[in-house]
Amino acid sequence: MQIAQKLYQGIEIEGDTIGLITYMRTDGTNLSKDAISTFRAYINEEFGNEYLPETVLNYSGKKAKNAQEAHEAIRPTDITRTPQKVKKYLSSDQNKLYDLIWSRSLSSQMESAKFDRNTITIVSDNNDTICKASGSVLKFDGFLKIYKNTSKDDEENILPSMTKGPVNIEDLIEEQHFTQPPPRFSEASLVKKLEELGIGRPSTYASIISTIANRGYAEILNKRFFPTDRGKLISAFLEKLFSKYVDYNFTAGLEDQLDEITTGKESWIKVLRLFWKDFYNNVNEVKEIRTREVLDLLNDSLGDLVFDKDDGGNIIRKCQLCSSGTLSLKNSFRGGAFIGCSNYPACKFTRPLSKAKAAAQSQLAEPKFIGKHENGNDIYLKNGRFGPYLQYEKIQDDIIVEEPTKKKKKTKKLKEKINELLKNVSIPKGLELDSINLERAKFLCSLPKSLGINPENQKEITLNTGRFGPYLKCENKSARVENIEEIFSLGLNRAITLIADAKPGRISSSMIKDLGEHPEDKKPVRIMKGQYGPYIKYKSLNATIPEEKDPSEITLEEALILIEKRREYDKNKKKRKK
């Protein structure tokens, strides 16, 4: 939407700021008379009279709830500005969007494409083998000349033009096809499904999608939604105990009531009273149910998803450790839902709710040796509380570690010393554990990694992985790397393109000056406005600026000295407390 607003507000072309498209906040399908006349003149001049319909084409769109139809349809402001002419003034995403709007707008006023429906039959000489293919033969391309929005299935149904006669078969290609499950929802397909069900409105779709991701109900991998253990558990809980309120028809009906409230046809107090009366009673009924009974309901609902099956398709709930207990859903305040044995505490078998995570956990029940790090130390693939990770020692020299002691202070110091010597590297989500070899392990251990200098601002572009996956960083701009496999082959040219298309990060309004990066860890060093005056901020450390110094004239070298002084002050302060 921000890219579209940029095209509407204006792009600088040859010194002039020009809006490339009309108003964006619209669901209308009608074009203005001036636009139609220019479209028809352009079609006649560029493609010929055969591509121009005899009469103007008008479209009546599907009436959507709360649709913004007061404006005309989204279109280019000037159809003669083709995507090729404005390409050099736009980013890649802006050009793709403009090309879509330009081609779709123009093709809506072009002649229809014409097809012949044919069936091709190939018969062997002895009539033992008969091959048939049904599809369409293109006779006139029409609007498809500029707008080829055919799916894969449509392309397979387009047949070549053929005549009756003998066929010389040079080669036979044998292919095996398997039935595929429906693809997982993307943001676009999820919004389309919500529209079909009558849930939500154009102004609420963005908040619905952000809530699903921010609350951890689903995670986005390769632009597709994958439900998390938390999402599965909450969905099953609501379907069993609050089935009325998660029913599609109830939600759609409530949306209609809210629309009637906005138009004054319905009283909001009446709608709220009717909703709250039943909902309050439902909540009280659920509160009386014991936790064990709730878990039994969820075992039945999630059985196919969380438990293994035998060859006959029957669910296996027998404990693998004690062989006498029964596996069941359990819940802990700290770790959330998991699978445990009914013989607890005698049997302490546990595994994650997800069968995929359980398989990964069993695969890494013991540390897996990957190979030697560049410093000569061993790299191991391990499984931890937050998922799989790589671990190796930072230095090559022999490490002398004292024996553990019962004294808490010495034990704490010993753990801190070990943590300083060991390096843990998280495995990015979406990366298969079987694909991690020595080469990939070394690459992940080398992150953050510099890919080169950005020629636009002469700043370094770094590749790193974070909480939401791999990303690129250059000055105040960050760009996500959507395809996890791409990080192992990502080059400077591709990185420059992703950074160019990325939006600048938010810069705090309280920042006075950005001094650059710290030479040790490349973290930013900045001068900030504070309640008690300006100060230097580096990570979680705040260093006071002397009153006689002008904050805007402080250099990075001076800031590093003040940071070190602050570190020494904090160390001495801790010693005095002890």
N, C-alpha and C positions, 0 to 999 in steps of 0.2 A: 504494500500500500504506500509506503514511503517513497519507493521508486516511482510509482504512478503519480503521486503528488508532485514530485520533482519535475516530471514531464509536463504536468499541468501548470505549475508555477512558472517554469521557464528554464531554458537552456541557452547559454551564451553561444550564439552562432555568428561568426564574423563581426564581433563587437556588439551585437544586439541581443537582448534577452528575449527569447521567443518561446511561447508555450506551444508544445507540439501536439497536445491533445486537449479535448474539451473537458468540461467539468467532470470530476471523478465520482462524486457521491450520487450515483444514479443506478437504477435497475431498469431504465426505460429501453424500449426497442425501436422507437421512432426517430428518424433523422429529419433535420430541418430541410425546407425546400431548397434553400441556397446550397446546402451540402449535397443534396441529391443531384442537382443540376450540374455541379462541378464534377461529381463522381461519374455521371453519365457521359459528360464531355471527355473526361480523361479515358474512360473505357473505349469510347468510339475512336479516339485518336491513337491510343497506344496498342489496342488489341484488335480493332476492327468492328464493323457493324454487326457481325454474326454473334458477338459476345454481349451485345446490348439488347435487353428485353424490350418488347414493344411498349409495355406500360411500366410505370414505376412499381417496384416491389415494396409492399408494406407488410410488416410482421406484427402479430399480436402476441406478446409474451405471456408466459404463465403468471397469473396474478399471485404474487407472494405477499405474505403478511408483512405489514409495515414497510413495504418496498418503497424506495425513493424514485418515483416515476414522474416527478414534476419537471425533470430536465430531459433533454434528448439523450440518445444513446451515446456512449463513449466512442469518439472517433477522432481522427487526425484533424487539426485545425486547417491544414492545407494538404490535400491529397497528392499534390505534385512533389512534396517533400518525401521522397521514397526512402526506405530504410538504408539504401546504399548511399544516398546523398548526405544523410545526417549521422552515419555510422561513426565518423571520425570525431564527432562532438560528444558521443555517448559512451558510457561504460558498457561492458558486455551484457549485464543484466538489463540496463535501460534499453539497449538496442533490441534485445530479444522481446521485451515487452512492447516496444513501439512497433516492431515487425509484426507481432501478433495482432495488435489493434489495427494497424494499417491494412494488412492483408484481409482480415476478417471483415472490416468495414467495407472495403472496396468489393470483395467477393459477394457481399450481401445484395449488391445491385447489378450483378452479372447474370448471364443466362445460365439455366440449369445444365448440369452434365447429363449426357444421354448414354444409356447402356442397352445392350441386347442380352437377354437372359438365355444362356446356352448350356447344353449338356454335351460334353465330349465323351464318346465311347470308343475304346480301342479293343478290338476282338482279335484273338489269335486265329491262325489259319484253320485249326481243328476245333474252334469254338470252345476249347476247354478253359481258356482264360479270358475274362472280361474285366476291363478296367474302366471306371466311370469317374468323371469329375464334373461337378456342376458349379457354375459361376456366371460372371458377367463379363461381357466384352465391351470395352470402352469405344464408343462411336464418336462422341464429341465431348471434349474435356470441360468446356464451359468455365464455371467458377474455379474448378480444380486447377486451372492454369496458374493461379497465384496462391490458392489456399488448399494445400494438400494435407488435410487433417485426417488421414486414414489410419486406422489402427492396424495392428499386425494381422488380425483376423480378416479385415477388409482386403488387405493386400493379397492374402492367400486366395481369396475368392475372385480376383481379377484374372480372367483367362486370356491367353493370346488369341488373335484372330487366326482361324484354321479353316482348311477346305477338306472335303471328303476325298479319301484316297489312301494308298498304302503308307505305312509309317515304318521307318528304319530305326529300330531301337539299338542304340550303341551301348548303353549301360543301364543296369538296374540298381537303384539305391534303396537299400533296406533300412528303414527307420522304425524304432519302437517308441511308442508314445504312452505316457502314463497320465492318469487323471491327477490334476494338481488341485490342492485345496484353494479356496478363495484367497486372494492376496490380502495381507493385513492392511488396515486402514492407514492412509496418509492423511495429512491435514486437509487436503482438497477432497478426498473421498469421504472423510468423516463429516465434513460440512455438507456434502451432497446428501449423505444418508440422513443427517439431522433435518435437512429441508424436506426430504421425502416423508419423514415421520411427523413433521410439524412441530419439532422441538427447537426452541431457540429462535432468534431473529437475527437478521444481518448484523445488528449492532452488538450482539452478545456472543457470536461464534468465537471471536478472538479470546474472550475471557474464559469460555468453556474449555478451549484447548489448552490455554496456559494453566488453568486449575488442574487439569488432568496430569500435566507434566510436573508442575511445582509441588504438588502434594504427594508425588511418588506413586500414583496409581498406575502409571505406564512410563516406560522410557523410550526415547526415540533413537532408533538405530537405522542408519541409511534411509532417513526420512520416513520411517514406518513406526507405528506404535506397537510396542510389545508390552503386554501386561506384566506388572511386577507381582511378587508374592503378596504384597500388601493390597494391591488392586484386586487380585483374585479373591482374597479372603473377605474383603469388604463387600465385593459384589455378591458373593455367596451368602454372606450374613444378611444383606438387605433383601435379596430374593427370597430367602426363607422366612424372615421375620417382619419385613416391611414390603411385602410383594405388591401391595396396592400402589405404593408411592414410587416404585421404580418401574411401573408398567408404562409402556410408551403412550398408550391412549390417555392415561391419567395426566401425564406431563403435558401432552399436546392439548388436552382439554383445559388444563390450568393456564396454559399460554393464551388460549382463546379468551378465557375469563379476564386475564390481565389486559388484553387488548380492549375488551369491552369496558374495563374500568377507565382506561385512558380516553376513550371516546365518550364517557359519561353515561353509558347504557347500563352499567352495573355499579352497585355500591361496594366500595372496598371493604367496609366493615362487615357486610354480609358474607362476602367471599372468604375473608379471613376467619370469621366465626365458624363457617361450615368446615373449613380446612382444619382449624385447630381442634375442634371438638373430637373428630375421629382420630386425628393424629395423637392427641393427648391420651386417649384411651388405649391406642396401640402401644405407645411408649410404656404405659403402666403395666400392660400385659407382659411385655418383653422383660421388664424389670423383675417380674416374679419368677422367671425361668432360671433354673440353676445353670451355672457355667458348664457343667458336665453335659447337660442336655443340649445346650447350644453347640458344643463341640461335636456331639453325636450327629446333630442335624448337618453340620458342615462336613463331617466325614462322608455322609451320604451324598451331599451335593458336589463335593470336590474329589470324590473317590477316583474317578477316571483320570483326573489331572495330577494328583499327588502320590498315588500308590502305583506300584508296578503290577503287571498282569502276567499270568502264565500263558502257555501256548493255547489254551482254550478260551482266552479272553476274560478269565475270572480274576478279580482283584485279589492281590496277595497282601494280607495285613499281618502275617506272622513275623515276629521279630527275628532278625537275622543273627542276633547275638546270643540271646538266651533260648530261643526256639520254643518258648512256652508263653511268652507275652504277646499282646496284640498291639500293633502300631496304631497310633491315633494322633489327631491334631492336638497340640498343646500350645500354650501361650505364656510368654514371659514378659515382664514389664520392660526389661532392658533390650532383649533381642527380638521381640515380636513373636510371630507364629513359627512353629517348627513341628517336625514329626518326632514323637517319642514313644517309648515302650510303656505298657500298662503296669509292668513289674517294677517301676521306679519306686524306691531308690536301689533296690537290689540289682536291677539292670539299668545302666545309664546310657543305653543306645539312643543317639539323636542324629538327625540329619535335616538339611534344609527342606523347606516346603516344596521348592521347585525340584523336579526330577533331574533337570539339566544341571542345576547346581550340585545336587547330590552326586551325580555321575562325575562331575569335575572334582568334587571333594574326595570321592573314593579313588579317583585317578591320582590324586596328590596326597594320598594317605601318608606316604613317606616322601621326604624331599627328593626331587628328581635332579640328578646331576646333568647339567647342560654342557659344560666345557670350561675352558680356562679363560679368565678375563685377560685383558691386555697387560695388567699389572702382575699376571702370573697366578692369581688366586682363583679358586673354584667358584663357578656360578651355579646356584641351585634354584630350581623352580619349586616354590612352596605354596601352601594354602594357609591363609590367615583369616582373622575375624572379618576383614573387609574384602576378602576374595583372594585370588592367586596373585603372587608377586615373585620377583626375582631378588636374590640376595647374594652378596659377595663382600669380601673384605676390601676396605679401601686401600690399605698399604700392604706391602709385601714382606716387610721385616717381621721377625718373630715377635709375638705379643706375649708378654708375661702378665698373666691374670692372677690376682690373689685368690686364695680359697674363700668360698662363701662363709660369712659369719652371721651370727644371730643378731648382731647389733644392726638396727634399722638404718642408721646413718651410713655405715660402711657398705651395707647391701645396696642402698640407693646409689651411692657413688660408683659401686661396681657395675650396676646396670647402666648408668649414664656413660661410663667408660666404654662398655661393650657396644652400646648404641652409637657412640661416636666412631667406632672402628668398623661397624657393619653398615652397608648401604642397602636399603630396600627400595625396589622400583616396582610400582604397581603395573599390572597388565591392563591395558586399555580395554574398555568394554567392547564386545563384538569381535575380539581377536580370538581365534580358536587356539586352545592350548597345544593341540597336536602340531600346529604350524610354527611353534616357537623352537627354532633351532639355534645353534651357536651364533650364527651371523645376525639373526634378528635380536637375540638376547643382548649381544654387544651393542647393537644400535639403540635399543631401549635404554640400556645403562648409560649411553653417551648423552642422553637428553638432559637438559636443553641443548640443542645443537644449532650452530650458526649456519645458515644457508648461503649467506653472502650479503652484499650491500645493495640496498634499494636505490637505483639511479635517480629516482624522483626527489628524494630528500637526503641521500647519502647516509642513511641510517641502516643499522644492521637488522636483518630479518632472522628471527630465531624460531625454531620448531620445538614444541614442548607438548606434554600431555597434562591434563588437569581433571577436575572433577567431572566435566561434561565431555571429555574426550580430547583428542589431539587438536592443537590450534597453532596458528602462526601469530607472531607478535612483532610489530615494527612501530616504534615510538608509541603513539597513543592509539594505534589501530590494532585490532585483533580480528582474525578470520578463522572460523572453524573449518577443519578438514573433515568433510562429511564421510568419505570412504576411508575406513580404517586401514585398508590394505595400501592406500596411496601414500602413507607416511614413509614407507620403506623405499619408495622410488621418487619422492617429491624433489624436484629440482628448483633452481632459482627462478627460471622463467615462469613456471606454474605458480610459485610462491608470490611473485610480483603481481600476477594477475589476480590472485585471491585477495591480496592486501589492497589492491587498487579498488576492488569491488566492495571491500568492507567499509562499514561505517566507523567514523572516529569514536573513540571511547569518551565517556563523560568525564570532563575535567572539572574538578571541584572549584566552585566560585570563590572559595577561601584561599586558593593557591596564589601566591605572589609571584613565584619564579620557579621554573623547573631547571635544576642545575645539571641534570644528566643522570648517568648511572654510576653506582658505586663500583670501583675497580675490582673488588673481590667477588661479588656475586651478581653484578649487573642489575641490582635493585635500584629503583628511582630514588633520588635525593631531591627533596623539594623544600622551598621556603613557604610556610603557611601562615595565615592570619589566625591568631589565637585570642582567647578571652583576656589574657594578660600580656598581649603583645605578640609580635612575630617570632616564629621558632623554626628550626630545621627538623624535618620529618624524614626518618630513614627506617623503614619497616615499622616496628612497634616502638622505636626509640625516638624521643623528642628532645632535641638539644636547644637550650636557650641561646638567643643571640644577644651579645652585649649591647647596652643602650647606645654606646658611642658609635656603633657600626650601622651603616645604612643597609637594610635588608636587600634592596634591589641591586647593590653593588658587590655583594658577597660572591666569591668564586667557589668552584667545587673544591679546590685545595683547602681553602679556609674552612669550608663546611666539614670536610673530613677531619680536620684538627678538632673542631668543636664536638664532633660526634665521638671521637676517641676520649676527649675530656669527660664527656657525659658517661661513657662506659666505665672509666676509672672511678668516677664519683659514685656510680651505682654499686660497683664492687666493694668500695670502702664502706659504703653505707650498710651493705649486708654483713660485712665483717664486724662492724660496731654493734649491730643487733645481736649477733651470736655471742 
